[in-house]
């Protein structure tokens, strides 16, 4: 008998504008010990479905049946359902930092979960927590027990969440986008760890992901959803390699957009949308750099006065009109280097020049002008936008702060920017929560281009978006670069996205640039072992054409 049976599930969520039919008559089952995957675009109903299974959407109206080990969860009273959560069904959320309380140590949080469901001593719970931290490959688990969430990397925090999910030996683990925003090597480690947990603990895993290559590498069976409806269900091989439904084929094609399409020569658009005329070729990227980094090191003070070197002797130039990719594992110094180039982090050693000027020589007025010329698009399009302010005000902030134009002129400029990034100008007075993830990222891009900057730093701009929305945002960035002559510094852990977007790639490891060159050269003929490792991890289970070697095969 299946461990989980979902029969004709419907979920309606009441809103001010009427009911949202988030899940529409979905039926599937999950066998004991199976790794079952659910894929689909943002808004397809994936998360609403599993959260309704867990009883985490109290305002929702549900019908149908959700039987867990034969018992219908939809009929349970709140207290009985609470006892099942954590003890029999656990959940791993997408963002481990927001899921872990910042004011308590990770060990304390695991212990409290154990003691909330079991009558055990604090000492016994602590011993189990340390054992679990060791099991999920956190080195020196006994000493890290007393560390706080911010003292762990993203991958380590996700390992803590997995340890917490296993603390009560649940029969079913629900993982909601557990590898989103992790770099390729850490992503591979987390996927391997989930596989080990399934094997060692005998747990059943239901995982949500918008990353089809991830799902292809781990899932036994897959269900595809679209606009709350079930599109098709089958084995991973059937659904992701031989799909029956047109929507599934389109979803896979969108994923292939970021995995196999190659960027055209410098300054040219990579590909045109169906039916579009071929774009006119832009001029070649000039050799003159817009930003230069020479022998730069950055150190931060750690505990007990010890300094930790984050950047170590980096020399790099960003050429005007190009897209330079910056890749590497979490903690390698990518974001610190970008912030140093933007003048937000002063170098401990070395020199940073912008348009030929040493940043150390700038006075107050010159720094203000510098801020106009360098803008940033952040990874999370929701947390980077103030939820209490309307998008018109958010996009217009750079204009207001720098005293550009009259209020009426600024309003006209914001309306132009909304249209330029593919949003409806009539939505000027909406709040960020009223937009999808992809639309919110377009708002961030509109804000970044408001002052016509010379350089835009794109810090993981599409990692939190599903594959079809990724394709749309990447196309928008391509279009804007061609139209406005922008220069991009593009930070990403997704090697396929970097290959599509970037003219050159710099690979970072432990605060150093270990390899730098043309994108295709780095991709097709990597020289450094670490670069080969990144590429191999990026293509773990990737959907590739039959017969095409993966990077690990090609460079073995």
N, C-alpha and C positions, 0 to 999 in steps of 0.2 A: 504494500500500500504506500502511495506517495506520502512524504512527510508534510508537504504543503499542497493543498488543492484550492485553486481559486476558480469559482464558478459564477459566470455572468455578473461579474463585479461592475457596479456603476458607482461613480463618486461625483456628486454635485456640490460645488462650493458656492454659497451665497455671497454676492457682492452688491455694491450700491447700484451697479448697472444691470443687475439680474444674475441668475444662476450661471456659473461656468461649469459646463459638462466636461470635467477633467478626465474622467475615465468612463469609457462607453462599452459596456458589455464585454469585458475581457475575461477569458477563461484559459487557464494553463495549470500544469502541475509540476512539482519538483520532486524528483526521486531522492530517497535517502542516500547521502554520500555524493550527490551530484553537484557539479559546478554549473549553475544555470545563469545565463546572461540576458539582460534586457538592454536593448540599444534603441536609439532614436534621437531626433533633434530636440533642442530646447523647446519646452512647451508640449512635448508629445505625451506627457502624463506619466513618465517613468517614476519620478520621485514621488508624485502624489500617490501612485499605486502602492509603492512599498511603505510609504508613511501611513497610509490608511490601513495597511496590514498590521502595522505596529500601533495603531490607534493614536497617532501623533497629530491628527488634524481634527480637533474636537468639534469645530464648527461645520464640518463636512457632513453631508447626508449620503449614506452608503446603502446599497442594496445588493442582493446576491449572497454569496457565501465565501468565507475564507477559512478553510478547515486546516488547522495545524495539529498534526497527530490525531486527526479525527474529530477535534473539537472546534466548533465555529467561533473564531475570534470576534466576529461582529456581534455576537450575542452575549459576550462576557460583560460583567459589570466592571467599572473602572478599576477597582482594587484588585480583582482577580487578573485583569489584563496587565496591570502594573507589575504584579508578581511574576508574570510570564516574561515581561521585558527584562532583558539583562540576564536572567537566570536560564531561560529556555530559548529565547530569541535575543540575539545581541545585534548591535548596529555599528558599523564603522562609517563615519561621516566623511564628506569630501575635504573639509578644511580642519586638520587636527589642531591648529592653533586656536581657532574659535571654539572648538569642542572641548578643549582642556582649560580648566580654570587657571588664569595666570597667577593667582595669589597663593596657590597650593602646590606642593611638590607633586611630581608625577606618582611617586610611590604612595603618598597619602591618598590620592584620588583612586588608585586601584584598590587600596585597602578598604576605603569607605564603600566602594561598590560591593566588595566581597561581604563586608559586615552588614550591609543593608539587606542582604538576602540570606545570609547564613549566620547561625549562632556560633561564631568562632572567636577566639581571643585575638587581640590586635597583633600579638607576637606571631601567632600562627598565620594570620592573614598577610603579615609582612613577609614571612618566609615564602609564602606562595607567590606573592607579588614579585619578589626578587627572582624566584625560579622562572616566572613567566617572562620577565625582562631579559633574562639570560636566554630563554628559549627563542625569543624573537631577535636574537643576535645583537643586543645592546651590550657592548663590552663593559667590563667592570660594573656589572649590574648592581652590586651591593652599594657602591659609592654613588652611582647615578640615581639610586632610589630617592635620594634627598635633593635632586636637582629640580629646577623649575622648568616649565615648558619652553620658555624663551631661551634656555641654555642648550636646547637640542636643535638640530637642523630639521628641515621639513620631513625628510625621510625618517629620521629618528623619532619625530613626534608621531608619524603614522605608525611606526612600530609599537610605540606606547599604546596607541589606540587599539592596535590588534591584540596586544597583551591584555588590555582591559576587556576587550570583547571575548577573550578566551577564559577570563578569570573564573567564571562560573560554569565552565564546560558546557556551553549551550549546544542544542541540537541543530540550530539554524543560525548562520551568520549572514546578515544583510550588509553589503558593502556598497555605499553610494558614492560613485566616482572616487575610489580610494587612491588613485594614482594621478589624478588631474594636478597639473602644475608642478609635478616632480620631474627632475631631469631624467634622461633616458636610462642611465645606469642605475639610479636609485629606483626608478619605476620597475626595471627588470628585477631588482632585488626584492621589492615589495610583492610583485607577482609570484616570484619563486617562493617567498615566505608564505603567501596565502596557500599555495599548493602544498607546502610542507605541513601547514596547520590542518588542511583538509585530510591529508594522509595520516598525520600523527595523532590527531584528536578525533578523527572520524566525523568531523563536522560537515554539514551541508552548507554550500555557499550560494547565495543569490546576489549577483553583482550587477550594478548599473554602470554603464559607461557610454560616452559618445565616441570613444576611440575604438574603431573597428579592428585595428591591428592588435590592440590589447585583448579584445574579446576573442579574436581568432586564436590567440596564443594560450588561453586558459579555459575557455568555456567548453563544456560537453555539449550543451544545447543552448540555443539563442532564440529569443523572441524579439521581433521588431515592432515598434509602436510608432504611430503617427496620429497626431491630433486626438489623443485619447483612445484610439482604436488599435486593435491588434492586427498587424499586417500579415505576418507569417511566423510560424514556429517550426523549428527543426534542429537537426544536428548542426554544430558550428560549421562543418564542412559544407553541408547542404545550403544553409542560409547565406553564408558569407562568401562562398566560392561558386555556388550554382543557384543563385536566388531565382525564385519563381515570379515574384511580384515586381512590377516596374518601379515602385517606390524604393524597394530595397536595392535595386540596381542603381537608381539615382543616388542613393545614400553612399554606396560603395564608390560610385564615380566621383562624388564630391570628396571622398577620402583620398582617392587617387590623385585629385587636384593637388593636394599638399604632399603626396608621396612620390610622384613620378614626373610631374611637369617640370621642365627646366626653364630657367629664366633666359630671356633673350639677351643679346649683347648689351653692354652697359648703356643705361639710359633708355632702353626700349621696353615696351610693354611685353610681358611674358606671353600673354595669350588674350585673344579677344573673346567676348561673350558670343554665343551663337547668334548669327544674324548681323553682328556688328561689322562695319567695314574695317579693314586692316588699318591700325593706327599708323600715322606717319612716324618715321624713325626720328627719335630725338638726337641731338648732337652728342658726341662722345663726352665722357666724363673728363674734365680737365685734370691735369696732374697736380695743380695747386691744392694743398690741403687746407681745409677749413679749420681743422683742429690737429694739434701735434702734441704728443706726449713723449718726453725724452727722459729716460732713466728714472722713472717715477717709482717711488716706494711710499707706501702708506702703512703706518703702524697705529694700533689702538691700544690704549692702556687697559690691561686686564687686572685681575685681583692681585693684591699684595704688591702693586707697583710694577708687575711684569708686563712688558709690551708684547703684543702679538702682531706680527707682520702679516698684513692682508694682501698688499701688492709688493712685488719684489723686483725692482729694476725693469719696469716695463717701458718699452719704446714703441710707439704706434702713431700712425697718421690716418685721419679720416679725410678722404678726398672729396672735394666739392662735387655734388651731384650723384655720388655713389650710395649704395647701401652696403655697409660693412656689418657683417654678422659677428656676434660675439657668443661663443658657445663654451660649455664646460659644466662640470657637476656643480651641485649646490655647494656654496661655501668656497668656491674657487676664486671669488673676487670680481665677478662680472659686473654686478651692480655697483660695487665700490668704485671700479674703474669708470663706469658711466657717470657716477656722481662726481668723480674727480674732474672728468672732462667738462662737466656742466658747471664746475666751480663751487659745488656744494660741499665737497670734502677737500680740504687743503692737503697737498702732498707733503709727506715728511721729508722727502728728498726728491730732487729732480725738478723738471720744468713742464708746465702745461701752457701752450700757446693757443689762442683762438684768433683765427684770421691774422696770424703773425704777431699778435700782442701777448706778452707774458702776463698771465692773470695776476701775478704778484704785484704788478705795477699799477693796477686799476684803482682809481679813487671811487668815492661813493656814486657820483653821477655816471661814471663809466660802467660800474657794476650794474646799475639800473638798466642801462642800455644793453649790457650783456645778457641780462635776464630776458629781454625781449627776443634776442636772437637764438636762444636755446630753449626748447620746450620738451616736455616729457609726456608720453602716453603710458599709463600704468597698467599693471597686469589685471587687477580686479576692477572691472568697470563700475561695480556698485560701490565698493568701499572708497573709491577715489572721488565719488560725487557726493556732495552734501545732501542727504535724503530730505532735509527740511527746506531746501531752496528749489525754486523752479529752474528748469533747464535753461531758459532764456537768460536768467541772471548768472548761472554758472558759466555759460559760454561767454557771456559779456564781461566776466570778471577781469581777464587780462586787459581788455580795452579800458575799463574803468580805472584799474590800478595804475596803468601807465598814462592815463589822461588823454586817451586817443578819442577825438571827436566829441560832439555834444551828445547828450542822452538820446536824442532822436536819431542821430547818425549811428550811435552804437546799436540801437535797436534794429535799424535797417541792416547793419553789418551782420548781426546775429541771425536775422532771418535769411540772409544770403548764405551764411555758413551752414545753417540747417539744411537748406536745399542742396548745397554743394556736397554734403556728406550723405545725401540720400534720405533725409528725414523730412517730414511734413512741417513746413513753417507754422502751420496752425497749431502745432503742439508746443509752441513757445512757452506757454504757461503751465505745462504739465510738470509733475515731479518725477524724479528718477525711477521710483518704484513702478510707475505706469508704463515703463518701457522694458522690452526684452533685453537679455544680456548683450546681444549683438548691437541693438539700438543704443544701449548705454555706452558701448565702446565707441560708436560713431559720435556720440556727444563728447566723449573725451578727446577724440581726434579733432572735432570742430573747435574745441577750446584750445587745442595745441596749435592749430594753424591760424588762429584769430589774428595774431600779430605779424603774420608773414615771416616766420623765423627762418634762419639759415640752416639750423640743425635740429632735427627731432630725434630724441632718444626714445625708442620703442622697447619698453621693458616687459617682455613676455606678453605682447598685446593680444594674442589669440589663444593662449593656453587654457583659459577657462571657458572657451566657446566650443560648441559642437562643430563637426566637420563641415557641414554646409554653411554655417555662419562664418566659420574660419575662412572659407573660400571667398565669401562675399567681402569680408573685411580686408583680406589680403588684396583682393582686386581693387578695393577702394584706395588702399595705400599706394598701389601701383599707379592708379589714375592720378591721384593727387601729386605724386612725385613727378609725373610727366607734365602735368598742367602747371605746377607751381615751381618746378626746378628745385625740389627739396633734397636735402641730404639726410640719410637715415643712419643711425647706429642702432642695429636691431639685435636685441638680446633674446635668446630663446634656448630652451633645452630640446626643442623638436628639430632634429637634423633635417627632416624632410621639408619642413617649413623654411628653414634657413636656406636650403638648396634652391628652393623656388624663388625666394625673395632677394637673395644677396648676390652682389658682384664679387666680393671677397669675403673670406672667413678667417677670423682669428680664434684659435683654440686655446683655452686657458686651463691650467692645472696648478693648484697650490700657489696662486698669486702670480704666476708667470705665464707669458705667451709662449707656448711651445711649438706652435705651427701657424703660419700665416701665408695665404696665397689665394689665387682665384678659386671661386666656389667649386667649379667642376674638377679642378685639379685636386683640391682637398678631398672632395667626395669620391672621385674615381681612383686616386692614387695617394692615399694618406701615407705620410712618411713616419710619423711617430706611433709607437705602440698604443699610447693613450687615445689618440685620434681613432685608431682602428677599433679600440674597445668601445668608444662612444658610438661609432657607426654600427658595430655589431649589436650593441644593446638597443639602438634605435630601431633596428629591423628585426628584433625578436618577434617572430610570429607575424610579421607584416604581410599585408595582402600584396603579393607580387605576381607578375605574369609567370605562367608556368614555364619552367626552364631557365628563367633569369636567375643568376646567382645572387645571393645576398652578399653584403659587404664582407661578412665573416667568411663566406666561402671564397669570394673573389680575392681576398687578401690573406687567406690562411697561410 
